[in-house]
């Protein structure tokens, strides 16, 4: 997780930083007051912030948490406090924190809080490397095209052109777009080269169709 610490006690801040980094987390910044924290969080993707309720300065930790909730409802907030009184905890609850750490903080309590926060951070779905059309499978990473496990040999320029058509499958891609991506210069020679390239792709991809409409472009579809 990407973490920010808002704590004005240097020893406590360093204890948190060292412990978090040993667990493999990335402490992006530590602040002793709230002056620059909002500007920083707007620029960085932060998963979790530890906030001292009684932080020094014009804005206390509870106000910081409320403002963070207004700007980013997904960020995890853990309060750090020396107070156990009901009124302080009740005020802090309004910002819907993910937990509290009561000073003096123990290793066990910190580990427990981290386990809760780690389990609620949604993993980003991994981008699929493979694109499909009919019986064909194109691997975006290796740039290999297969048909029923058989590799279809494509030149570098054919791969570039085919991938663009595949990503826009069913929609027309302009001749200019394909030429710019493949040759980077539009002239009579590259226009002719594109026609020849499309002709080769049609022969190699006999189970697909590459349609052409003059002055509009090409589209890839299944037969």
C-alpha positions in Angstrom: 0.0 0.0 0.0 1.0 3.6 -0.5 0.8 5.3 2.9 1.1 8.8 4.4 1.8 9.5 8.1 0.4 12.7 9.7 2.1 12.7 13.2 3.9 15.4 15.0 5.8 13.2 17.4 9.0 12.3 15.5 9.7 9.1 17.4 6.2 7.8 16.8 6.3 8.8 13.1 9.6 6.9 12.6 8.3 3.9 14.5 5.4 3.7 12.1 7.5 4.3 9.0 10.0 1.6 9.9 7.3 -0.9 10.8 5.3 -0.2 7.6 8.3 -0.4 5.3 9.4 -3.7 6.9 6.0 -5.1 5.9 6.6 -4.1 2.3 4.5 -0.9 2.2 5.6 2.3 0.7 5.6 5.4 3.0 5.2 8.2 0.5 5.5 11.1 3.0 5.4 12.1 6.6 3.9 15.3 7.8 4.0 17.0 11.2 1.0 19.3 10.4 -1.8 19.4 7.8 -0.5 22.4 5.8 0.6 20.5 2.7 -1.0 17.2 3.1 -4.1 17.8 0.9 -2.0 19.2 -2.0 0.3 16.1 -1.7 -2.6 13.6 -1.7 -4.1 15.2 -4.8 -0.9 14.4 -6.7 -0.2 10.9 -5.3 -2.3 7.7 -5.2 -2.6 7.0 -1.5 -4.3 3.9 -0.1 -3.9 4.6 3.6 -3.2 7.5 5.9 -2.4 7.5 9.6 -3.7 10.6 11.3 -2.9 11.9 14.8 -6.1 13.3 16.1 -4.4 16.0 18.2 -2.0 17.1 15.4 -0.5 20.6 16.0 -1.7 23.4 13.8 -4.9 25.1 12.8 -6.5 21.9 11.5 -6.7 18.9 13.9 -6.7 15.3 12.8 -10.5 14.9 12.8 -11.0 17.9 10.4 -8.2 16.4 8.2 -10.0 13.1 8.0 -13.4 14.7 7.3 -11.9 16.7 4.4 -10.1 13.6 3.0 -13.4 11.7 3.1 -15.1 14.5 1.1 -12.3 14.4 -1.6 -11.6 10.7 -1.7 -14.0 8.2 -0.1 -11.8 5.2 -0.9 -8.8 6.3 1.1 -8.3 4.3 4.3 -7.9 6.3 7.5 -6.5 5.1 10.8 -6.5 7.6 13.8 -3.7 7.8 16.2 -4.7 9.1 19.6 -3.8 9.3 23.3 -7.4 9.8 24.2 -9.9 7.1 25.1 -12.7 9.4 26.1 -16.1 8.8 24.4 -16.5 12.4 23.1 -13.2 12.3 21.1 -13.9 8.9 19.7 -17.5 9.9 18.8 -16.3 13.0 16.9 -13.7 10.9 15.1 -16.4 8.3 14.1 -18.1 10.9 11.9 -15.3 10.5 9.3 -15.8 6.7 9.2 -12.2 5.7 10.0 -10.9 2.2 9.3 -9.4 1.9 12.8 -7.8 3.5 15.8 -4.4 3.2 17.4 -4.3 4.2 21.0 -0.9 5.4 22.3 1.4 3.8 23.4 1.0 1.8 20.2 2.0 -1.9 20.3 3.3 -3.9 17.4 0.4 -6.4 17.7 -2.2 -3.6 17.5 -0.5 -2.1 14.5 -0.3 -5.5 12.8 -4.0 -6.1 13.4 -4.9 -2.7 11.9 -2.8 -3.3 8.8 -4.3 -6.7 8.3 -7.8 -5.1 8.2 -6.7 -2.3 5.8 -4.8 -4.7 3.5 -7.8 -7.0 3.2 -10.1 -4.1 2.1 -7.7 -2.6 -0.6 -9.2 -3.8 -3.9 -6.7 -5.3 -6.3 -6.7 -3.7 -9.7 -7.7 -6.2 -12.3 -4.8 -7.4 -14.4 -5.0 -6.3 -18.0 -5.4 -9.3 -20.3 -2.6 -9.8 -22.8 -4.7 -11.7 -25.2 -7.1 -10.4 -27.8 -9.6 -12.7 -29.5 -11.4 -12.8 -32.8 -13.0 -16.0 -34.1 -10.4 -18.8 -33.8 -7.6 -16.3 -33.7 -5.7 -15.3 -30.5 -3.3 -12.3 -30.5 -0.9 -11.9 -27.6 -0.3 -8.1 -27.1 2.9 -8.8 -25.1 4.7 -11.2 -27.5 3.0 -9.9 -30.6 2.3 -13.5 -31.7 -0.9 -14.4 -33.6 -2.3 -18.0 -33.3 -5.0 -19.8 -35.1 -6.0 -23.1 -33.4 -2.5 -23.1 -31.7 -0.8 -22.6 -35.0 1.4 -19.5 -35.2 0.6 -17.2 -38.1 3.8 -15.5 -39.3 3.5 -11.7 -39.6 6.1 -9.1 -40.4 6.6 -6.2 -38.0 4.5 -3.9 -40.1 1.8 -6.5 -40.5 1.7 -6.9 -36.7 1.3 -3.1 -36.2 -1.5 -2.8 -38.8 -3.3 -6.0 -37.6 -3.2 -5.0 -33.9 -4.7 -1.6 -34.7 -7.5 -3.2 -36.7 -8.1 -5.8 -34.0 -8.3 -3.3 -31.2 -10.9 -1.4 -33.3 -12.6 -4.6 -34.5 -15.9 -3.8 -36.3 -15.1 -0.1 -36.6 -13.4 1.6 -39.5 -9.7 2.7 -39.1 -8.6 5.4 -41.4 -5.9 4.8 -44.0 -4.0 7.7 -42.5 -4.0 6.2 -39.0 -2.6 2.9 -40.3 0.1 4.6 -42.5 1.2 7.0 -39.6 1.5 4.0 -37.2 3.4 1.9 -39.7 5.5 4.2 -41.9 5.1 7.6 -40.2 4.8 9.4 -43.6 1.8 9.6 -45.9 2.7 9.7 -49.6 1.8 7.8 -52.8 4.4 5.2 -52.0 3.2 4.4 -48.5 -0.4 4.4 -49.7 0.6 1.7 -52.2 2.5 -0.2 -49.5 -0.5 -0.2 -47.2 -2.7 -1.7 -50.0 -0.1 -4.4 -50.5 0.2 -5.0 -46.7 -3.6 -5.3 -46.4 -3.6 -7.8 -49.3 -1.0 -10.0 -47.6 -3.0 -9.9 -44.3 -6.1 -11.0 -46.2 -4.3 -14.0 -47.6 -2.8 -15.0 -44.2 -6.1 -14.4 -42.3 -8.4 -16.4 -44.5 -11.0 -16.8 -41.8 -11.3 -13.1 -41.3 -12.4 -10.2 -43.5 -10.7 -6.8 -43.9 -13.3 -4.6 -45.6 -12.3 -1.4 -47.3 -14.4 1.7 -48.1 -12.7 4.3 -50.2 -11.9 7.5 -48.4 -13.0 6.0 -45.1 -10.7 3.2 -44.2 -10.5 -0.5 -43.2 -12.3 -2.6 -40.8 -11.6 -6.1 -39.4 -14.5 -8.5 -39.0 -15.2 -12.2 -38.8 -16.4 -14.0 -42.0 
